[in-house]
Amino acid sequence: MDNALFQIIVGVAGAAVSFIAARILQAIRDVETRLDKLSDKINELEVAMAKYYVSQNQFNTVTGSLFNKIDKIDDKLAHKADK
């Protein structure tokens, strides 16, 4: 009787460990899937940023030309006010 009880306990414990291990492995697979999806989204964002956003050099060129035009307008207004 002791041997049968021991085998039942070992069987139940083995089943519990197997169930827990299966749940852990499934959770790991779910995390890996979510990580892959997140990685894909980051890659898409990098492409979108490269496609739609202005580089620092382009921004500096455009703002420099705008400030030059504003300075010219300011100079013309200053000369106009002097007359």
Backbone bond lengths (Angstrom), bond angles and torsions (degrees), N, CA, C in turn:
res aa  C-N    CA-C-N  psi(-1)  N-CA   C-N-CA  omega(-1)  CA-C   N-CA-C  phi
1 M - - - 1.448 - - 1.513 111.92 -
2 D 1.303 116.39 -38.17 1.466 119.33 179.99 1.520 110.83 -64.84
3 N 1.336 116.01 -37.61 1.448 120.08 -179.42 1.528 111.02 -66.92
4 A 1.293 118.61 -39.95 1.462 123.08 179.35 1.523 110.18 -67.35
5 L 1.332 116.86 -42.05 1.460 120.68 178.19 1.525 110.75 -63.50
6 F 1.317 116.07 -40.88 1.461 120.90 178.21 1.532 110.33 -63.17
7 Q 1.313 117.54 -42.94 1.461 120.86 178.96 1.523 111.49 -65.08
8 I 1.299 118.09 -37.79 1.468 121.50 177.08 1.527 110.14 -64.65
9 I 1.328 116.16 -45.21 1.469 120.14 179.82 1.529 110.48 -62.92
10 V 1.317 116.99 -44.27 1.471 121.10 178.67 1.523 110.24 -64.26
11 G 1.321 117.61 -40.17 1.465 121.30 178.04 1.517 112.18 -63.40
12 V 1.333 116.48 -45.18 1.472 120.69 178.88 1.528 110.28 -65.18
13 A 1.332 116.11 -43.18 1.469 119.80 178.88 1.527 110.37 -63.58
14 G 1.322 117.07 -41.35 1.463 120.96 177.68 1.516 111.91 -62.52
15 A 1.333 115.83 -41.55 1.469 120.26 178.31 1.530 110.26 -64.64
16 A 1.324 116.43 -40.66 1.470 119.86 179.49 1.532 110.55 -65.13
17 V 1.321 116.13 -45.13 1.467 119.67 178.56 1.520 110.44 -63.00
18 S 1.312 117.15 -41.38 1.463 121.47 178.27 1.529 111.10 -62.41
19 F 1.337 116.15 -43.02 1.473 120.55 178.63 1.522 110.51 -63.02
20 I 1.322 117.49 -45.41 1.468 121.68 -179.50 1.527 110.21 -64.66
21 A 1.327 116.94 -41.99 1.465 120.22 179.05 1.526 110.55 -63.64
22 A 1.330 117.67 -40.15 1.462 120.86 178.50 1.521 110.78 -63.97
23 R 1.336 117.36 -40.59 1.469 121.07 178.25 1.523 111.09 -64.77
24 I 1.330 116.55 -40.96 1.463 120.63 179.34 1.526 110.00 -64.89
25 L 1.323 117.38 -44.12 1.461 120.33 179.29 1.528 111.09 -63.91
26 Q 1.325 117.82 -38.72 1.461 120.60 177.54 1.523 110.73 -65.74
27 A 1.319 116.79 -39.59 1.466 120.14 177.69 1.526 110.65 -64.14
28 I 1.314 117.09 -39.00 1.465 120.52 177.72 1.525 110.10 -64.24
29 R 1.325 117.31 -42.47 1.472 120.36 177.94 1.525 110.69 -63.02
30 D 1.326 117.33 -40.38 1.465 120.60 178.07 1.523 111.05 -62.89
31 V 1.316 116.78 -41.88 1.465 120.26 179.07 1.521 110.01 -65.43
32 E 1.316 117.78 -40.53 1.461 120.57 178.34 1.520 111.14 -63.27
33 T 1.331 117.06 -39.99 1.463 121.22 177.99 1.522 110.48 -63.56
34 R 1.325 116.39 -45.62 1.465 120.03 179.15 1.519 110.97 -64.40
35 L 1.327 116.88 -36.90 1.455 120.94 178.38 1.524 110.87 -65.77
36 D 1.317 117.55 -40.27 1.462 120.88 176.66 1.529 111.34 -63.10
37 K 1.333 116.54 -42.27 1.467 120.13 178.13 1.522 110.83 -64.04
38 L 1.317 116.94 -41.78 1.461 121.02 178.55 1.519 110.90 -64.44
39 S 1.310 117.11 -39.81 1.461 121.47 177.65 1.529 110.52 -62.95
40 D 1.322 116.78 -40.93 1.467 120.48 177.05 1.525 111.20 -63.03
41 K 1.323 117.23 -41.48 1.461 120.69 178.76 1.524 110.98 -64.15
42 I 1.322 117.32 -39.79 1.465 120.82 178.46 1.520 109.98 -64.32
43 N 1.317 117.41 -41.77 1.466 120.60 177.92 1.522 111.09 -62.98
44 E 1.325 117.43 -41.14 1.460 121.17 177.09 1.525 110.83 -62.85
45 L 1.316 116.88 -39.73 1.454 120.99 178.74 1.518 111.07 -65.06
46 E 1.335 117.47 -40.52 1.457 120.75 177.31 1.522 110.89 -61.31
47 V 1.318 116.99 -41.47 1.465 120.87 178.69 1.522 109.96 -65.73
48 A 1.326 116.88 -42.93 1.465 120.31 -179.80 1.525 110.85 -64.23
49 M 1.318 116.89 -40.49 1.461 119.12 179.50 1.522 110.58 -65.03
50 A 1.300 116.60 -41.79 1.464 119.77 179.32 1.522 111.03 -67.69
51 K 1.311 116.83 -29.43 1.464 121.14 -176.03 1.526 112.49 -82.75
52 Y 1.330 117.02 -40.68 1.461 120.09 -169.60 1.522 115.31 -106.97
53 Y 1.299 119.43 -19.62 1.445 120.55 -174.36 1.518 111.50 -98.21
54 V 1.311 115.34 151.34 1.451 122.88 -175.93 1.530 108.98 -85.64
55 S 1.327 115.18 141.27 1.457 118.45 177.11 1.525 109.99 -75.60
56 Q 1.312 116.01 165.45 1.467 121.10 -179.14 1.525 110.69 -62.97
57 N 1.322 117.85 -40.14 1.474 120.70 -179.78 1.522 111.23 -64.74
58 Q 1.336 116.77 -43.20 1.460 119.22 177.98 1.530 111.02 -64.00
59 F 1.305 116.97 -40.51 1.456 120.98 178.96 1.526 110.75 -62.47
60 N 1.324 116.37 -45.14 1.468 120.10 179.20 1.524 111.42 -63.66
61 T 1.321 118.11 -38.84 1.463 121.58 178.71 1.522 110.85 -63.61
62 V 1.319 116.20 -47.61 1.475 119.89 -178.27 1.524 110.85 -66.44
63 T 1.320 117.56 -46.39 1.465 118.90 -179.39 1.513 111.10 -66.97
64 G 1.326 118.29 -34.43 1.463 120.82 176.60 1.518 111.43 -61.98
65 S 1.325 116.44 -45.58 1.468 119.15 179.17 1.527 111.00 -66.77
66 L 1.323 118.29 -36.66 1.465 120.31 176.80 1.531 111.31 -64.20
67 F 1.322 116.25 -44.14 1.463 119.02 178.73 1.526 111.55 -64.86
68 N 1.326 118.28 -35.71 1.470 121.09 176.36 1.519 110.38 -62.68
69 K 1.316 117.36 -44.50 1.466 120.54 178.55 1.530 111.23 -64.77
70 I 1.310 117.26 -39.86 1.464 120.37 177.78 1.529 110.35 -64.22
71 D 1.332 116.96 -40.40 1.469 120.06 177.34 1.521 111.07 -63.17
72 K 1.330 117.69 -40.42 1.470 120.66 178.00 1.528 110.63 -63.41
73 I 1.326 116.49 -43.09 1.464 120.16 178.03 1.526 109.95 -63.28
74 D 1.303 116.92 -40.92 1.465 121.40 178.62 1.522 110.76 -62.66
75 D 1.347 117.75 -42.53 1.456 121.32 178.02 1.528 110.57 -63.53
76 K 1.319 117.34 -42.88 1.469 120.56 179.55 1.525 110.25 -63.19
77 L 1.332 116.60 -40.98 1.459 119.63 178.61 1.525 111.39 -66.86
78 A 1.324 116.74 -36.50 1.467 119.84 178.48 1.521 110.44 -65.60
79 H 1.351 117.69 -41.01 1.476 120.81 178.37 1.521 110.42 -69.64
80 K 1.312 116.88 -34.44 1.469 121.44 179.75 1.522 109.53 -67.38
81 A 1.322 117.21 -38.77 1.473 120.87 -179.35 1.499 110.94 -71.23
82 D 1.345 117.95 -28.08 1.473 120.85 179.61 1.519 111.81 -70.37
83 K 1.313 119.20 -29.29 1.459 122.20 -174.87 1.463 112.31 -77.12
